[in-house]
């Protein structure tokens, strides 16, 4: 039945390509539109948590994920100045046992390439800038800057935080600047080095924090450095900054951080803007996916994972109904995804607060970390740190809906 659907996807990022791959494997006719001249992703790392790994496994990509990924030993919180451990959550050996899948660190471009290899018979159009989406009772229509149009049973906006599809459906939006700006950089290394532990390292400092981890099978280190700033910073991954600016903003941090930053050759920065969860993503024959639907702050490292989950659930929902029942499919999609992504959005917002506490508040937080570590590192993580594995707890409540993904 699902072979009768015709779906247009606006946006060829991770979420859009994941959806196209999942639909193609179900025999759905798909046309993917990407505004760039070719597929490509920025130089940045992604933490692929077990929930996302399960989707990739269902798509048949696990072997390739093992080839491009890096398995961190643990998730570790450290003091910004002396590297004292605040918490340690085992990952490499624990995740397969606790959650049924591994925890990988990958380069964003490698993950994107992995997904494009799964596109199958998907039609792809590059240099396709969507300018508007309209619809009738029988069809959805995407319009492009070159004057062309595309008609389908369903148009999916997977076109990121500045989604044109979202604007067409729900109007302009004014996001709130959080007062945080973020540096991103990738430093090539010749395998694991003594000044970067083979872990997801969280360096917690005054009004700022840094995350470091290996990508590309251990051949590079990804850096995410968040600093509070009263000055508005553009919401874009493509604004270049400088190594000198990074070193200045994080002066006085542990020597291992300084040594790593001194090797940065290319660095980008962007402002972190917050948006509230939406009550719905769909109108008629148009819906949203990934950052277009639920852009979230990076403090849970779940942006890409949530988009990958969206793709799997939407494809599964479309395959479960007759093409005349599109509204039912979109209802199934939102019923399963909206509560989950809304909770992750709000939890990410809260983590931004707890990472950047005052000295007095930090002391109380760190003492509670230590107490929880003595009881159960994973329990402490879920209750206090609220890091990305909290989503696995949420997933455990969705076994009936997400059979492949269920913990």
LUMGUNU-271630 format. One record per residue (C-alpha): residue number from 1; x, y negated, z. Coordinates in pm, 1 decimal, always signed. Layout:
// LUMGUNU-271630
[NUM; [X; Y; Z]]
...
This chain:
// LUMGUNU-271630
[1; [+0.0; +0.0; +0.0]]
[2; [+275.1; -244.6; +89.8]]
[3; [+421.5; -216.6; -263.2]]
[4; [+140.9; -442.9; -383.3]]
[5; [+265.2; -733.2; -171.9]]
[6; [+468.7; -1010.7; -333.2]]
[7; [+678.0; -1207.3; -84.0]]
[8; [+888.3; -1520.5; -131.8]]
[9; [+1158.1; -1596.3; +126.3]]
[10; [+1296.2; -1948.5; +154.4]]
[11; [+1646.8; -1934.2; +298.4]]
[12; [+1928.2; -1685.8; +246.8]]
[13; [+2087.0; -1695.6; +590.4]]
[14; [+2103.2; -1402.5; +827.4]]
[15; [+1729.5; -1399.6; +903.4]]
[16; [+1619.4; -1435.9; +542.5]]
[17; [+1856.8; -1171.0; +411.9]]
[18; [+1762.4; -932.1; +693.7]]
[19; [+1394.6; -972.1; +604.2]]
[20; [+1459.3; -922.2; +233.4]]
[21; [+1656.4; -605.8; +308.4]]
[22; [+1388.2; -466.6; +540.2]]
[23; [+1110.5; -540.9; +289.5]]
[24; [+1306.2; -401.6; -3.4]]
[25; [+1355.1; -74.5; +181.9]]
[26; [+976.5; -55.8; +221.4]]
[27; [+912.6; -109.8; -148.2]]
[28; [+781.9; -466.1; -114.8]]
[29; [+841.4; -701.5; -408.1]]
[30; [+1067.7; -977.3; -274.1]]
[31; [+1218.5; -1294.3; -419.1]]
[32; [+1478.7; -1473.0; -206.5]]
[33; [+1559.0; -1842.5; -261.8]]
[34; [+1886.5; -1992.4; -136.1]]
[35; [+1970.1; -2361.1; -171.3]]
[36; [+2347.3; -2301.9; -193.8]]
[37; [+2525.3; -2196.4; -512.4]]
[38; [+2618.3; -1859.4; -360.5]]
[39; [+2582.6; -1662.1; -41.5]]
[40; [+2811.4; -1782.0; +232.5]]
[41; [+2826.0; -1848.4; +605.5]]
[42; [+3027.8; -2081.5; +823.6]]
[43; [+3334.6; -1956.1; +1002.4]]
[44; [+3191.6; -1862.5; +1338.2]]
[45; [+3140.6; -1560.7; +1558.9]]
[46; [+2820.8; -1384.3; +1661.6]]
[47; [+2757.3; -1162.9; +1961.8]]
[48; [+2548.4; -876.1; +1827.6]]
[49; [+2375.3; -738.5; +2135.3]]
[50; [+2221.5; -388.2; +2145.6]]
[51; [+1875.4; -512.2; +2051.6]]
[52; [+2007.9; -645.0; +1719.1]]
[53; [+2233.2; -342.1; +1672.3]]
[54; [+1925.3; -121.1; +1677.0]]
[55; [+1771.7; -312.7; +1387.7]]
[56; [+2092.4; -292.1; +1186.4]]
[57; [+2106.9; +78.9; +1261.4]]
[58; [+1747.9; +116.7; +1135.5]]
[59; [+1851.5; -61.7; +815.0]]
[60; [+2136.4; +185.7; +765.6]]
[61; [+2419.6; -54.4; +845.4]]
[62; [+2569.6; +96.5; +1159.9]]
[63; [+2879.9; +242.1; +997.1]]
[64; [+2966.0; -89.5; +836.2]]
[65; [+2895.5; -272.6; +1162.5]]
[66; [+3149.6; -51.0; +1335.2]]
[67; [+3405.0; -138.9; +1066.8]]
[68; [+3365.4; -517.6; +1093.1]]
[69; [+3291.4; -544.1; +1464.5]]
[70; [+3484.6; -559.7; +1789.6]]
[71; [+3370.8; -385.8; +2107.1]]
[72; [+3434.5; -609.2; +2409.9]]
[73; [+3525.5; -439.8; +2736.0]]
[74; [+3305.5; -661.9; +2951.2]]
[75; [+3133.0; -994.6; +2993.5]]
[76; [+3336.0; -1195.5; +3242.5]]
[77; [+3282.8; -1530.2; +3412.1]]
[78; [+3598.7; -1722.7; +3504.2]]
[79; [+3683.0; -2043.9; +3681.7]]
[80; [+3792.2; -2312.5; +3437.9]]
[81; [+4110.6; -2397.9; +3622.3]]
[82; [+4257.6; -2084.3; +3780.9]]
[83; [+4073.1; -1805.7; +3588.0]]
[84; [+3931.2; -1655.7; +3908.9]]
[85; [+3663.0; -1401.1; +3819.6]]
[86; [+3312.0; -1501.3; +3920.5]]
[87; [+3140.3; -1196.5; +3773.4]]
[88; [+3217.6; -897.8; +3553.3]]
[89; [+2956.1; -699.6; +3359.9]]
[90; [+3082.8; -380.2; +3190.8]]
[91; [+2981.8; -359.5; +2823.3]]
[92; [+3184.7; -118.2; +2611.2]]
[93; [+3105.0; +198.0; +2802.8]]
[94; [+2784.9; +85.6; +2973.7]]
[95; [+2574.0; -52.5; +2686.3]]
[96; [+2527.7; +274.4; +2492.0]]
[97; [+2423.1; +448.7; +2813.0]]
[98; [+2197.4; +175.8; +2950.3]]
[99; [+2051.7; +33.7; +2629.6]]
[100; [+2103.8; +298.8; +2363.3]]
[101; [+2333.6; +92.1; +2141.9]]
[102; [+2669.4; -83.5; +2144.7]]
[103; [+2749.5; -450.2; +2196.5]]
[104; [+2954.5; -590.3; +1906.2]]
[105; [+3134.0; -914.2; +1837.2]]
[106; [+3142.4; -995.6; +1465.2]]
[107; [+3232.4; -1278.8; +1233.5]]
[108; [+2917.9; -1445.5; +1103.8]]
[109; [+3031.4; -1419.1; +740.2]]
[110; [+3101.9; -1046.4; +782.8]]
[111; [+2753.3; -985.3; +923.4]]
[112; [+2594.2; -1183.6; +642.7]]
[113; [+2787.9; -987.1; +380.9]]
[114; [+2680.1; -662.2; +546.6]]
[115; [+2315.7; -766.0; +509.7]]
[116; [+2348.1; -882.6; +149.7]]
[117; [+2478.1; -536.0; +61.1]]
[118; [+2137.3; -403.1; +171.1]]
[119; [+1927.1; -625.7; -55.8]]
[120; [+1850.6; -348.7; -303.1]]
[121; [+1613.4; -468.6; -578.5]]
[122; [+1554.4; -809.3; -420.7]]
[123; [+1552.2; -1093.4; -672.1]]
[124; [+1774.7; -1382.8; -564.7]]
[125; [+1775.8; -1742.8; -689.9]]
[126; [+2059.4; -1977.5; -592.6]]
[127; [+2063.6; -2357.8; -610.6]]
[128; [+1696.6; -2341.1; -512.8]]
[129; [+1608.3; -2629.4; -282.1]]
[130; [+1252.7; -2595.8; -153.9]]
[131; [+1076.8; -2930.5; -124.0]]
[132; [+723.2; -2828.7; -30.6]]
[133; [+489.7; -2535.3; +26.1]]
[134; [+118.6; -2531.6; -48.5]]
[135; [-146.6; -2262.8; -70.0]]
[136; [-493.4; -2158.2; -171.9]]
[137; [-705.4; -1869.7; -46.0]]
[138; [-543.8; -1642.1; -305.4]]
[139; [-177.4; -1747.2; -313.4]]
[140; [+105.6; -1943.6; -155.3]]
[141; [+317.2; -2173.8; -370.2]]
[142; [+673.9; -2290.8; -308.4]]
[143; [+793.4; -2598.5; -497.3]]
[144; [+1159.6; -2668.6; -570.8]]
[145; [+1369.9; -2974.4; -641.5]]
[146; [+1423.1; -2877.5; -1005.7]]
[147; [+1048.0; -2882.7; -1067.5]]
[148; [+998.5; -2506.9; -1066.1]]
[149; [+735.2; -2329.7; -858.5]]
[150; [+696.3; -1978.3; -721.6]]
[151; [+369.8; -1806.5; -634.2]]
[152; [+335.5; -1514.0; -395.0]]
[153; [+100.2; -1343.5; -154.8]]
[154; [+319.6; -1471.1; +129.1]]
[155; [+588.2; -1737.6; +165.0]]
[156; [+826.4; -1700.6; +460.0]]
[157; [+1026.6; -1999.2; +579.4]]
[158; [+1366.0; -1868.9; +694.1]]
[159; [+1533.3; -2199.8; +616.3]]
[160; [+1683.7; -2282.9; +953.2]]
[161; [+1649.1; -2559.5; +1209.2]]
[162; [+1576.1; -2820.4; +942.2]]
[163; [+1311.8; -2603.5; +780.4]]
[164; [+1128.9; -2763.0; +491.9]]
[165; [+865.6; -2491.7; +515.9]]
[166; [+802.8; -2574.9; +881.1]]
[167; [+769.7; -2943.5; +793.5]]
[168; [+519.6; -2859.1; +519.2]]
[169; [+310.2; -2655.1; +761.7]]
[170; [+330.3; -2854.3; +1084.0]]
[171; [+466.2; -3199.5; +997.9]]
[172; [+778.9; -3382.0; +1109.2]]
[173; [+930.1; -3303.4; +1446.8]]
[174; [+1145.7; -3502.8; +1683.1]]
[175; [+1377.8; -3268.5; +1875.3]]
[176; [+1531.1; -3378.5; +2204.6]]
[177; [+1906.7; -3426.2; +2235.2]]
[178; [+2021.7; -3223.2; +2537.0]]
[179; [+2327.4; -3430.5; +2617.4]]
[180; [+2553.4; -3143.3; +2510.2]]
[181; [+2784.0; -3118.9; +2212.5]]
[182; [+2958.3; -2803.2; +2097.5]]
[183; [+3288.5; -2725.7; +1927.0]]
[184; [+3325.2; -2411.6; +1714.0]]
[185; [+3650.9; -2268.7; +1584.1]]
[186; [+3803.1; -1936.5; +1480.8]]
[187; [+4171.6; -1871.0; +1549.6]]
[188; [+4343.8; -1590.9; +1352.3]]
[189; [+4556.9; -1362.0; +1568.0]]
[190; [+4761.2; -1050.1; +1501.6]]
[191; [+4545.6; -820.9; +1713.3]]
[192; [+4470.7; -863.0; +2085.0]]
[193; [+4700.6; -1120.1; +2248.0]]
[194; [+4794.6; -1157.6; +2613.8]]
[195; [+4627.7; -1497.5; +2658.0]]
[196; [+4281.6; -1388.3; +2535.2]]
[197; [+4125.0; -1093.8; +2717.5]]
[198; [+3936.0; -838.8; +2501.2]]
[199; [+3609.2; -950.6; +2659.3]]
[200; [+3330.1; -1200.4; +2624.3]]
[201; [+3495.3; -1457.1; +2850.2]]
[202; [+3286.9; -1735.4; +3002.0]]
[203; [+3501.3; -2016.8; +3139.4]]
[204; [+3277.1; -2222.6; +3368.7]]
[205; [+3387.9; -2577.9; +3435.1]]
[206; [+3256.9; -2915.5; +3548.5]]
[207; [+2978.7; -3021.8; +3310.2]]
[208; [+3115.2; -2790.4; +3042.0]]
[209; [+3193.7; -2429.7; +2957.0]]
[210; [+3388.0; -2229.5; +2699.9]]
[211; [+3318.9; -1886.8; +2551.7]]
[212; [+3592.1; -1685.5; +2379.6]]
[213; [+3577.4; -1343.8; +2215.6]]
[214; [+3739.1; -1142.2; +1937.3]]
[215; [+3583.3; -1101.1; +1592.4]]
[216; [+3686.8; -941.3; +1261.4]]
[217; [+3789.0; -618.0; +1429.2]]
[218; [+4015.0; -806.5; +1671.1]]
[219; [+4197.5; -1011.0; +1404.7]]
[220; [+4057.3; -1346.8; +1516.6]]
[221; [+3927.1; -1522.4; +1828.3]]
[222; [+3601.2; -1715.2; +1820.6]]
[223; [+3572.0; -2027.5; +2034.9]]
[224; [+3252.1; -2195.6; +2149.0]]
[225; [+3322.1; -2495.6; +2371.7]]
[226; [+3028.8; -2695.1; +2510.9]]
[227; [+3082.2; -3034.7; +2668.6]]
[228; [+2832.6; -3284.6; +2807.5]]
[229; [+2834.4; -3607.9; +2610.7]]
[230; [+2616.6; -3918.4; +2634.8]]
[231; [+2696.1; -3999.2; +2273.8]]
[232; [+2455.9; -3854.9; +2019.3]]
[233; [+2621.4; -3593.3; +1798.3]]
[234; [+2472.9; -3487.3; +1465.3]]
[235; [+2275.8; -3163.3; +1459.8]]
[236; [+2481.1; -2986.6; +1195.3]]
[237; [+2729.3; -2700.9; +1182.1]]
[238; [+2923.7; -2871.8; +904.5]]
[239; [+3058.8; -3180.8; +1083.6]]
[240; [+3434.0; -3147.6; +1114.9]]
[241; [+3618.7; -3249.3; +1429.6]]
[242; [+3981.6; -3211.8; +1536.0]]
[243; [+4205.1; -3001.3; +1755.0]]
[244; [+4313.2; -3318.1; +1934.7]]
[245; [+3954.0; -3396.2; +2026.9]]
[246; [+3905.0; -3046.0; +2170.0]]
[247; [+4224.3; -3065.2; +2373.4]]
[248; [+4129.6; -3408.0; +2508.7]]
[249; [+3779.8; -3301.3; +2614.9]]
[250; [+3915.8; -2991.6; +2790.7]]
[251; [+4234.5; -3133.5; +2935.7]]
[252; [+4340.3; -2969.7; +3262.7]]
[253; [+4178.7; -2634.3; +3186.8]]
[254; [+4361.7; -2305.1; +3235.4]]
[255; [+4687.2; -2270.7; +3037.0]]
[256; [+4540.0; -1979.9; +2836.5]]
[257; [+4266.7; -2209.9; +2708.4]]
[258; [+4514.6; -2481.2; +2619.2]]
[259; [+4739.1; -2230.4; +2441.8]]
[260; [+4445.5; -2102.0; +2237.8]]
[261; [+4317.9; -2449.7; +2148.9]]
[262; [+4664.7; -2554.7; +2034.5]]
[263; [+4640.3; -2294.0; +1757.1]]
[264; [+4312.9; -2426.8; +1615.5]]
[265; [+4347.0; -2541.1; +1255.5]]
[266; [+3985.1; -2612.4; +1164.3]]
[267; [+3711.6; -2706.3; +1408.2]]
[268; [+3349.4; -2812.1; +1375.0]]
[269; [+3118.0; -2980.0; +1620.6]]
[270; [+2745.7; -3031.5; +1650.0]]
[271; [+2495.0; -3175.5; +1893.0]]
[272; [+2262.2; -2941.2; +2077.9]]
[273; [+1897.4; -3035.9; +2034.9]]
[274; [+1608.9; -2865.6; +2212.9]]
[275; [+1261.0; -2776.9; +2091.5]]
[276; [+967.1; -2631.3; +2277.5]]
[277; [+823.0; -2292.4; +2178.8]]
[278; [+546.9; -2314.3; +1918.2]]
[279; [+193.2; -2181.4; +1976.5]]
[280; [+187.8; -2032.9; +1623.7]]
[281; [+422.1; -1991.3; +1327.8]]
[282; [+166.7; -1913.3; +1058.4]]
[283; [-93.6; -2093.6; +853.4]]
[284; [-282.9; -1895.4; +593.5]]
[285; [-29.4; -1734.6; +359.7]]
[286; [+280.2; -1901.8; +502.9]]
[287; [+482.6; -1810.4; +811.3]]
[288; [+819.1; -1881.2; +972.2]]
[289; [+1113.2; -1670.2; +1087.4]]
[290; [+1432.0; -1721.3; +1287.2]]
[291; [+1551.4; -2075.6; +1360.0]]
[292; [+1267.7; -2219.6; +1151.3]]
[293; [+1022.8; -2067.3; +1400.1]]
[294; [+1215.0; -2075.9; +1726.7]]
[295; [+1540.3; -2273.3; +1715.9]]
[296; [+1709.4; -2216.2; +2048.0]]
[297; [+2009.6; -2336.8; +2238.2]]
[298; [+2316.0; -2109.4; +2209.3]]
[299; [+2349.1; -2029.8; +2580.3]]
[300; [+2205.3; -1677.3; +2546.1]]
[301; [+2377.9; -1602.0; +2213.3]]
[302; [+2046.3; -1472.8; +2079.5]]
[303; [+1971.9; -1694.8; +1779.2]]
[304; [+2086.6; -1445.3; +1516.1]]
[305; [+1958.5; -1146.6; +1714.1]]
[306; [+1609.6; -1297.2; +1739.8]]
[307; [+1604.9; -1364.7; +1363.5]]
[308; [+1709.3; -1006.4; +1291.5]]
[309; [+1435.9; -877.9; +1520.5]]
[310; [+1183.5; -1108.0; +1351.0]]
[311; [+1278.0; -963.2; +1014.0]]
[312; [+1225.9; -604.7; +1124.9]]
[313; [+891.8; -673.7; +1294.1]]
[314; [+752.9; -882.4; +1006.4]]
[315; [+851.2; -617.2; +750.9]]
[316; [+697.3; -347.1; +966.6]]
[317; [+375.8; -548.7; +1012.3]]
[318; [+337.7; -606.9; +637.1]]
[319; [+395.4; -238.8; +564.3]]
[320; [+127.4; -140.5; +815.9]]
[321; [-167.5; -315.7; +648.8]]
[322; [-343.9; -334.8; +312.8]]
[323; [-241.3; -638.6; +105.5]]
[324; [-590.8; -781.5; +144.6]]
[325; [-532.0; -794.0; +521.3]]
[326; [-240.3; -1037.3; +527.3]]
[327; [-391.9; -1228.5; +818.0]]
[328; [-388.5; -908.9; +1023.0]]
[329; [-21.1; -849.5; +943.0]]
[330; [+75.1; -1201.5; +1049.3]]
[331; [-130.6; -1164.5; +1364.8]]
[332; [+58.7; -844.1; +1450.4]]
[333; [+386.6; -1023.1; +1379.9]]
[334; [+310.6; -1316.5; +1608.0]]
[335; [+157.2; -1106.8; +1885.1]]
[336; [+478.1; -911.0; +1910.8]]
[337; [+732.2; -1184.7; +1854.1]]
[338; [+596.2; -1509.7; +2000.0]]
[339; [+599.5; -1410.9; +2370.4]]
[340; [+950.2; -1269.0; +2340.6]]
[341; [+1112.3; -1553.9; +2149.3]]
[342; [+938.8; -1814.4; +2366.3]]
[343; [+1082.5; -1654.2; +2677.6]]
[344; [+1431.1; -1641.8; +2526.7]]
[345; [+1406.6; -2007.2; +2419.4]]
[346; [+1316.5; -2117.8; +2770.6]]
[347; [+1575.2; -1892.9; +2931.6]]
[348; [+1843.5; -2037.5; +2702.6]]
[349; [+1741.5; -2384.9; +2815.7]]
[350; [+1775.5; -2280.4; +3180.5]]
[351; [+2120.6; -2130.5; +3122.4]]
[352; [+2240.5; -2463.3; +2989.8]]
[353; [+2154.1; -2608.6; +3327.6]]
[354; [+2312.8; -2338.1; +3544.4]]
[355; [+2638.6; -2331.7; +3345.7]]
[356; [+2697.1; -2702.2; +3415.1]]
[357; [+2621.8; -2744.3; +3784.5]]
[358; [+2771.6; -2993.4; +4026.1]]
[359; [+3058.5; -2876.9; +4249.2]]
[360; [+2825.1; -2816.3; +4544.4]]
[361; [+2572.9; -2628.3; +4331.5]]
[362; [+2851.0; -2428.4; +4165.7]]
[363; [+2976.4; -2307.4; +4501.0]]
[364; [+2631.9; -2172.7; +4588.4]]
[365; [+2594.1; -2014.2; +4244.9]]
[366; [+2934.4; -1846.6; +4258.6]]
[367; [+2871.0; -1710.8; +4606.2]]
[368; [+2548.7; -1555.6; +4483.3]]
[369; [+2737.5; -1408.0; +4185.4]]
[370; [+2980.6; -1242.1; +4427.3]]
[371; [+2701.1; -1106.8; +4643.9]]
[372; [+2519.0; -959.0; +4348.3]]
[373; [+2838.6; -804.7; +4209.9]]
[374; [+2869.9; -602.1; +4528.1]]
[375; [+2518.2; -468.2; +4481.6]]
[376; [+2503.9; -401.8; +4105.6]]
[377; [+2681.6; -602.3; +3831.6]]
[378; [+2395.9; -548.8; +3588.2]]
[379; [+2128.6; -642.0; +3839.8]]
[380; [+2323.0; -955.1; +3923.2]]
[381; [+2349.7; -1039.9; +3557.4]]
[382; [+1978.6; -1006.6; +3496.4]]
[383; [+1877.6; -1203.7; +3803.2]]
[384; [+2139.0; -1475.2; +3806.1]]
[385; [+2349.6; -1513.0; +3497.8]]
[386; [+2052.7; -1475.4; +3266.2]]
[387; [+2288.6; -1409.8; +2977.5]]
[388; [+2194.0; -1237.9; +2653.2]]
[389; [+2129.3; -896.6; +2807.3]]
[390; [+1816.7; -1033.0; +2974.5]]
[391; [+1656.2; -978.6; +2636.3]]
[392; [+1715.0; -608.0; +2675.6]]
[393; [+1502.2; -611.1; +2988.5]]
[394; [+1228.8; -781.5; +2788.5]]
[395; [+1264.9; -522.3; +2516.3]]
[396; [+1208.9; -241.4; +2764.5]]
[397; [+855.1; -374.4; +2802.5]]
[398; [+784.8; -337.8; +2429.7]]
[399; [+836.6; +34.2; +2367.4]]
[400; [+495.4; +85.7; +2209.3]]
[401; [+544.8; -182.9; +1948.1]]
[402; [+912.6; -155.5; +1860.6]]
[403; [+972.6; +215.2; +1833.3]]
[404; [+1312.4; +184.9; +1665.3]]
[405; [+1426.1; -90.8; +1895.9]]
[406; [+1281.2; +25.0; +2223.8]]
[407; [+1521.7; +68.8; +2510.1]]
